[in-house]
Each structure stands twice: as structure tokens, then as C-alpha cells.
Amino acid sequence: MKINPYILIIALIIFLPSEDFLLKWLPVSETIYSLSRFFSEIFIYSLFLIIILNKIRKGTFLKKTPIDFPLILFLIIGIFSIFYNHAPILGGLLGIRTLLRYIVVYYILVNININKKFLIKTIYIIIFMSGFESIVSIYQHFFGISNFWLPRETNLEIAGYKKEFTVLTSGIEQGAVIGTLGHSVNLALFLLIQYIFLLVIIFTNFSNLKLKFVFYILFIINFLALLFTYSRGAIIASFIAFFLVLVINKRKILLFTFLSLITYLTFLFSIINIHVGTSYTKVKKEYVNPIDNIRMIFSSEYLEATEGSRQWVLQEIGGFLLKNTVLIGLSPDEFTAREKIAKLSKGTLERILYYKAFEDVYWVAILAYFGIVGLLLYLLILYKLYTSAKFVIKYTKNYIYIIFSQTLIVLLIVTIPLTFIVRTFEFRAFGFYFWLIAGIVMNEYIRLKRNTNEDTANK
């Protein structure tokens, strides 16, 4: 039986955002349910294996991409760090897997022949998923989140490692929504990608894109849903993304209007905070409306209230790792890395042993796991994706690839600061869609490079 990779990838695009919601209805034991959550990953790995076998059968190789070399070095650093620090092998490999599990999607898309029909279907399905999740989220905000929407609670223990199927364990904000993704931050990151995608479609200059009015409506409900996630980091990232899309598409009048509006709102919120006062509210314990949730960012109480959390990790842990020149990391096994930090600091950073939000400052976590060299290699991977997307925008004649390339560039830029406060790459929906878009862009980059080399050789 011939396997159609296009249909399988599209099925994953639809399935992954609703994975938690759909699997919870399986009439199976907790163990089988927990294992079923690995289905999508096994499915992706199996598809990649089939592609490799087909390549071998035809006597060809996997296509080379600009990120291959830094990625191989990154993996070598990670594996070496496991053995050098005498960390549990399984725990270390699980740590590497969590960060890179969906990079296989990238290599699948690089090594298949992508056609225009597949790209158009992908665009419309992504837009549909955005609309669906946005509508569900708005419904949840106004009518509440019943047990119908809540994910199934479960833990899976593998060789002594307990796996909780959520990357955050401290609850969600009062009034926040989860869509079908099981957690508000997971939903926020998913909606942020769709938000950027819609922005790029709206502001590109291609007249053959129809139904722009529908895109405007979807963009509005997408932004509303994003507000209702109460994820301040994702909301701030959405404003940065709006600015970047206007700059890339040279919309000078709209850019001036946008900057004027942001300046006015910042001034207005600051004045209101000074004269009315905005006491910092722990939104996980007390409800505030979405606007006040954003307004609290401009209050002095916000910074004071968050001292000792992400700031503590960034300044104390990050500073300690840099000062001690941790080149290859303390192993991708989280527990080993924590213990090493506590031991190397001679007990001054012992708090790290029980501090749950350590990985929220994810760049510091990567620094701890893979060291300075590993962190620089990972940033190099992202930079290679950025330069490849710029090349595609400059040379492609296919407007669909320009849409994907602009989306990737904006997503890369906003992800850098966002990853200081959110574990972006650990979230399943974010990781999958990120590498999906990167793979599509890289496929066109390789084709353009090949054609450029052929033209040069023929001259």
C-alpha cells in the first residue's frame, strides 16, 4: 500500500491541537491512555523512517539543509554532557527529545516534493484550526470551562521518571481559556502562530488572495481569544509581531498609526496606574478582566510581585552559569542539572532543587542543560532558519512561500524574547507548527539554491 505523506501531515495539522481533548474519550486504562499520547510522535517517526527507506531503495540520500551541522553538534554536546555529568541516560535522552521531538517534521517536509495544492490546503486548514480554537475559546470565556473541556489527569512513570502531561503544573489564571489544547499557555502559543499567519496574509500585497474580509474577521476573533488566554507574554509578542509584519511589508502609514496607538495606550495605562492605582493581583487566585490583566504590566507592583521568580532564575541561575563558564552543560536530565547547580553554588542556589518554574526561563534552562556551546549552537540553528527564510522571500516567485517565509521570520524574532518567560519549544502544538512552517520554507530554499547553482554552472 502506497502511503501519501501529504494526507498524513494534514491529518496531524488537524489532530495535534485537539490531541488532549480527543484522546480523553478513549475507554481505556490510565496506562494505555498515557501511552496513546505518544501516538503522534511515533506516527511522525514512522513516516520519516518510510521516507528514509524509500530514499535508500532509490539510491538517494536525505537532502542537506543549513541547520544539519549545528544540529549534529548540538546532539553530540547533549549526549556527551549526559555521560560527562554521570546523568541517567534515559532522563538525558528524554530531555533532548522534549526540545527536538518535532524537528523530524522539518526533515519530512524537506525530503518530499511539496506541490501548490498541498500548500493551499495547509493554509486553509491552519486558518480553519485558528477559527475553530478561537470560537471555542471565546465560548469558554463567557460560559466557563466545564469538565467536558478539561484534559484527563494522568501520570506515566517510565523507568522511575514520572511524566505529567502538561508543561505547567501551577494552574491557570481565573477566566483564562484552554480551547481543546488542555492549557491556557499551550493555547496562547498556538493562537500566536495563527495570529502571525493571518497578519501576514492580510498585509501581503498579492491580489490573488481571495476572501480577505473573512481573514479580517478571523484575525479579530483570534486576537480576542488570545486576550482570553491571559498569557501576557504571548499578548506582548502579538504586538511585536504586528509591528514586524508592517515593517516587512513596508506599510508606512499603518506603521505610524500603530506606533502612535501603542504610545497613547502606554501613556494612558501609566497615567491610570498613577492616579487610580493598580494593585497587583494574583490572577490565578482572583479574577481580573483581560484589559486589566494587560494594564498590570505597566504597574510598579507587577515587577515587585514577580521578583524572585523568573527574574531570580535569569539573574541568579543564568548569571551563575555564565560566570562559571559552563561550556557543555550539566546534562539534559533536569534533576541532574538542578543538583549540579545546587552543588556547584555550594548551597547558595539550593532553592533550584524545588523551584518549579525553573524551565519557564527556557533559555537559562537550555544553558544549564547544554552549556554555553549548546545554547550558541541552538541559536545558530534558529539564525540559519532566519537567513533561509529571507533568501526565499527575495528569490521565490510563489506568493505562498512568501507567506510561510514571512511567518517564520516574525515567529523566530518574537520567540527569542518569549522564550525567556515561556517554555515555547516544549509545548507540543507550538513545536509541531514551528517545525512544520520551517520545513515548508526550507523545501523551497533548497529548490531555489539548486536552481541558482545550476544557472551559475550553465553560464
C-alpha positions in Angstrom: 0.0 0.0 0.0 1.4 3.4 -1.1 1.5 5.9 1.8 0.6 9.5 0.9 2.7 11.8 3.2 0.7 14.9 2.3 -2.6 13.4 3.7 -0.8 12.2 6.8 0.8 15.6 7.5 -2.5 17.4 7.0 -4.1 14.9 9.4 -1.5 15.8 12.0 -2.1 19.5 11.5 -5.8 18.9 12.4 -5.2 16.3 15.1 -2.4 17.7 17.2 -4.1 20.9 18.6 -7.1 18.7 19.8 -5.0 15.7 20.8 -5.6 16.0 24.5 -9.3 16.6 24.0 -9.8 13.7 21.6 -7.8 11.1 23.4 -9.5 11.7 26.8 -12.6 10.0 25.5 -10.8 6.7 24.8 -12.4 4.0 27.1 -9.0 2.6 28.2 -7.0 2.4 31.4 -4.8 5.2 32.6 -1.6 3.5 31.4 -2.9 2.9 27.8 -4.3 6.4 27.7 -0.9 7.8 28.8 0.9 5.7 26.2 -1.6 6.8 23.5 -0.3 10.4 23.9 3.0 9.2 22.2 1.0 8.1 19.2 1.5 11.3 17.2 5.3 11.2 17.8 5.6 7.5 16.9 3.4 8.3 13.8 5.8 11.1 12.8 8.9 8.9 13.4 7.4 6.1 11.4 6.6 8.4 8.4 10.2 9.7 8.5 11.5 6.1 8.6 9.4 5.2 5.5 10.9 8.3 3.7 14.4 7.1 4.6 13.7 3.6 3.3 12.3 4.9 0.1 15.4 7.1 -0.3 17.6 4.0 0.2 15.6 2.0 -2.2 16.1 4.7 -4.9 19.8 5.0 -4.1 19.4 8.7 -3.0 20.2 10.5 0.3 18.3 12.9 2.6 18.6 16.4 1.4 21.2 18.6 3.2 20.0 21.7 4.9 21.8 24.7 6.5 20.9 23.5 10.1 22.3 20.0 9.8 25.8 20.6 11.0 24.9 22.8 14.1 22.1 20.3 14.9 24.5 17.3 14.8 27.0 19.2 17.0 24.1 20.2 19.4 23.1 16.5 19.7 26.7 15.5 20.3 27.1 18.1 23.0 23.9 16.9 24.7 24.8 13.2 24.7 28.4 13.9 25.8 27.0 16.0 28.6 24.9 13.1 29.8 28.0 10.8 30.2 30.3 13.6 31.4 28.0 14.5 34.3 27.1 10.9 35.1 23.4 11.6 34.5 20.8 9.0 34.0 20.9 8.1 30.2 17.1 7.8 29.9 16.5 11.1 31.7 19.0 12.9 29.5 17.6 11.5 26.3 14.1 12.5 27.4 15.3 16.0 27.9 16.8 16.1 24.4 13.6 14.6 23.0 11.3 17.2 24.6 13.2 20.0 22.9 13.6 18.5 19.5 10.8 15.9 19.1 9.1 17.7 16.2 12.2 18.6 14.3 11.5 15.3 12.4 8.5 17.1 10.8 11.0 19.6 9.4 13.1 16.8 7.8 10.0 15.1 6.4 8.9 18.2 4.6 12.4 18.9 3.3 12.5 15.5 1.8 9.2 15.3 -0.1 8.1 17.1 -3.2 5.7 19.8 -2.0 3.2 21.0 -4.5 1.0 24.0 -4.7 -2.2 22.0 -3.9 -0.7 20.8 -0.6 0.4 24.3 0.3 -3.1 25.8 -0.3 -4.7 23.0 1.7 -2.2 23.6 4.5 -3.0 27.4 4.6 -6.8 26.9 4.7 -6.6 24.1 7.3 -4.3 26.3 9.5 -6.8 29.1 9.1 -9.7 26.8 9.9 -8.0 25.5 13.1 -7.4 29.1 14.2 -11.1 30.0 13.7 -12.3 26.8 15.5 -10.0 27.2 18.5 -10.8 30.9 18.7 -14.6 30.3 18.8 -14.2 27.5 21.4 -12.0 29.8 23.5 -14.5 32.8 23.3 -17.3 30.4 24.3 -15.3 29.2 27.3 -14.5 32.7 28.5 -18.1 33.7 28.7 -19.7 30.4 29.7 -16.9 28.8 31.7 -14.7 25.7 31.3 -16.7 22.6 32.2 -15.4 19.1 32.7 -16.2 18.5 29.1 -13.2 20.7 28.1 -10.8 19.7 30.8 -8.0 17.3 29.9 -7.8 13.9 31.5 -5.5 13.9 34.5 -2.8 11.2 34.4 0.8 10.5 35.1 3.0 8.0 33.4 6.1 6.5 35.0 8.9 5.3 32.8 11.9 3.7 34.5 11.3 5.8 37.6 10.5 9.0 35.6 7.1 10.4 36.2 5.7 12.2 33.2 2.9 14.7 33.8 1.3 15.5 30.5 1.4 19.3 31.0 4.5 21.5 31.0 2.9 23.7 33.6 1.7 22.4 36.9 0.7 25.6 38.8 -2.8 26.1 37.4 -4.2 28.7 35.1 -5.5 32.3 35.6 -9.0 32.9 36.6 -11.1 33.4 33.5 -8.4 32.0 31.2 -9.4 29.7 28.4 -7.8 26.4 27.2 -9.6 25.6 23.9 -9.1 22.0 23.1 -5.3 22.2 23.9 -5.6 21.5 27.7 -3.8 24.6 29.0 -4.0 28.3 28.5 -0.3 28.8 27.7 -0.4 26.0 25.2 -3.4 27.6 23.5 -1.8 31.1 23.6 1.3 29.9 21.8 -0.9 28.0 19.2 -3.0 31.1 18.7 0.1 33.3 18.4 1.3 31.3 15.4 -2.1 31.5 13.8 -2.2 35.3 14.6 1.1 35.9 12.8 0.0 33.7 9.9 -3.3 35.7 9.5 -1.4 39.0 9.8 1.0 38.1 7.0 -1.9 37.0 4.7 -3.7 40.3 5.4 -0.8 42.6 4.8 0.9 40.9 1.8 0.3 42.6 -1.5 -0.9 39.6 -3.5 -4.2 40.3 -5.3 -5.0 36.7 -6.0 -5.7 36.0 -2.3 -9.4 36.0 -2.0 -11.8 36.2 1.0 -9.7 38.9 2.7 -12.8 40.0 4.6 -13.0 36.6 6.1 -9.4 36.8 7.1 -10.1 40.1 8.9 -12.9 38.6 10.9 -10.8 35.6 11.8 -8.0 37.9 12.8 -10.3 39.8 15.2 -11.7 36.7 16.9 -8.2 35.2 17.0 -6.9 38.2 18.9 -9.9 38.2 21.3 -9.2 34.5 22.0 -5.5 35.4 22.6 -6.5 38.0 25.1 -8.7 35.5 26.9 -5.8 33.2 27.4 -4.4 35.7 29.9 -0.9 34.9 28.7 0.8 38.3 29.0 4.0 37.1 27.2 2.0 35.9 24.1 -0.1 39.1 24.1 3.0 41.3 24.2 4.5 39.1 21.4 1.4 39.7 19.3 2.0 43.5 19.4 5.7 43.0 18.4 4.5 40.7 15.6 2.1 43.3 14.3 4.9 45.8 14.2 7.2 43.4 12.4 4.7 42.4 9.7 4.0 46.1 9.0 7.8 46.8 8.7 8.4 43.8 6.4 5.6 44.7 4.1 6.5 48.5 4.2 3.1 49.7 5.4 4.4 53.1 6.5 1.1 54.8 7.2 -0.2 51.8 9.1 3.1 51.5 11.0 2.9 55.2 12.1 -0.7 54.7 13.2 0.1 51.5 15.1 3.1 53.1 16.9 1.0 56.2 17.8 -1.7 54.0 19.2 0.7 51.9 21.2 2.4 55.1 22.6 -1.0 56.5 23.5 -2.2 53.3 25.3 1.1 53.0 27.2 0.8 56.6 28.3 -2.9 56.1 29.2 -2.3 53.0 31.2 0.6 54.6 33.1 -1.5 57.7 33.9 -4.4 55.5 35.1 -2.0 53.4 37.3 -0.5 56.6 38.8 -3.9 58.3 39.6 -6.2 55.4 40.1 -3.7 52.8 41.3 -3.5 49.2 40.2 -2.7 46.8 43.0 -1.0 43.7 41.7 -3.4 40.8 41.6 -2.5 37.1 41.6 -4.7 36.3 38.6 -4.6 32.6 39.4 -6.4 33.3 42.6 -8.6 36.3 41.7 -10.4 37.2 38.5 -9.5 40.3 36.6 -10.8 41.3 33.2 -8.4 40.8 30.2 -7.7 44.6 29.8 -6.6 45.0 33.5 -4.5 41.8 33.1 -2.5 43.7 30.4 -2.6 47.0 32.3 -0.9 45.4 35.3 2.2 45.1 33.2 2.7 48.9 33.4 2.4 49.0 37.2 5.4 49.0 39.5 3.7 46.4 41.6 4.0 43.9 38.7 7.8 44.0 38.7 7.9 43.8 42.5 5.5 40.9 42.6 7.4 38.9 40.2 10.8 39.4 41.8 12.3 36.1 43.0 10.6 34.1 40.2 11.6 34.4 36.5 13.9 37.3 37.4 15.6 35.2 40.0 16.2 32.4 37.6 17.5 34.8 34.9 19.8 36.8 37.2 21.0 34.3 39.7 21.0 31.0 37.8 21.8 32.4 34.4 24.4 34.7 35.9 26.0 31.8 37.9 26.2 29.6 34.8 27.9 32.3 32.7 30.3 33.3 35.5 31.3 29.7 35.9 31.7 29.2 32.2 29.6 26.1 31.9 30.6 25.2 28.4 28.9 21.8 27.7 26.1 21.9 30.3 25.1 19.9 33.3 23.2 17.3 31.3 19.8 17.5 29.6 18.4 15.5 32.6 16.5 18.2 34.6 17.1 16.6 38.0 20.8 16.2 37.5 21.2 19.8 36.2 19.3 21.1 39.3 21.5 19.1 41.7 24.7 20.2 39.9 23.7 23.9 40.1 23.0 23.5 43.8 26.3 21.6 44.4 28.5 24.0 42.3 27.0 27.0 44.1 27.9 25.4 47.5 24.3 25.6 48.6 23.7 29.3 47.8 21.3 28.3 44.9 19.8 25.3 46.7 16.4 26.8 46.0 16.7 25.5 42.5 16.1 21.9 43.8 12.4 22.6 44.4 11.7 25.7 42.3 9.0 24.5 39.9 9.2 27.4 37.4 12.9 26.9 36.6 12.2 25.9 32.9 9.9 28.8 32.4 13.0 30.9 31.7 13.8 28.4 28.9 17.0 30.0 27.6 18.5 29.6 31.1 17.3 26.0 31.2 19.0 25.3 27.8 22.1 27.0 29.1 22.0 24.7 32.1 21.3 21.5 30.1 23.6 22.1 27.1 26.0 24.8 28.3 27.2 27.9 26.5 28.3 26.0 23.4 25.0 24.2 23.2 23.0 27.4 23.6 25.0 29.1 20.9 24.5 26.1 18.6 20.7 26.2 19.1 20.6 29.9 18.4 22.7 29.3 15.3 20.1 26.8 14.2 17.4 29.5 14.5 19.6 32.0 12.7 20.1 29.6 9.8 16.3 29.3 9.6 16.0 33.1 9.6 18.5 33.6 6.8 17.0 30.8 4.7 13.5 32.4 5.0 15.0 35.8 3.9 16.5 34.1 0.9 13.2 32.6 -0.1 11.4 35.9 0.2 14.0 37.5 -2.1 14.1 34.9 -4.8 10.9 32.9 -4.9 8.1 33.6 -7.4 5.5 31.7 -5.4 3.5 34.0 -3.1 2.5 31.1 -0.8 6.2 30.5 0.1 6.5 34.2 0.8 3.6 33.9 3.3 5.2 31.0 5.0 8.7 32.7 5.0 7.4 36.0 6.5 5.5 34.0 9.1 8.7 32.1 10.0 10.8 35.3 10.2 8.3 37.0 12.5 7.8 33.9 14.6 11.6 33.5 15.1 12.0 37.1 16.2 9.2 37.1 18.7 10.1 33.6 20.0 13.6 34.9 21.2 12.2 37.2 23.9 9.2 35.0 24.6 11.4 32.0 25.4 12.7 34.0 28.4 9.3 33.6 30.1 7.6 30.6 28.4 8.9 27.1 27.6 8.0 27.7 23.9 9.6 24.7 22.3 8.4 22.2 25.0 4.7 22.8 24.0 3.5 20.2 21.6 1.4 22.4 19.4 4.0 25.2 19.2 6.8 22.8 18.4 4.9 21.0 15.7 3.7 24.1 13.9 7.0 25.8 14.2 8.9 23.0 12.5 6.1 22.5 10.0 6.5 26.1 8.8 10.3 25.8 8.9 10.2 22.6 6.8 8.0 24.1 4.1 10.2 27.2 3.9 13.4 25.1 3.8 12.0 22.9 1.0 11.7 26.0 -1.2 15.1 27.3 -0.1 16.8 24.1 -1.3 14.9 24.2 -4.6 16.0 27.8 -5.2 19.6 27.1 -4.2 19.7 24.2 -6.6 18.3 26.2 -9.4 20.7 29.1 -8.6 23.7 26.7 -8.7 22.5 25.2 -12.0 22.1 28.6 -13.6 25.6 29.5 -12.4 27.1 26.3 -13.8 25.4 26.9 -17.2 26.9 30.3 -17.6 
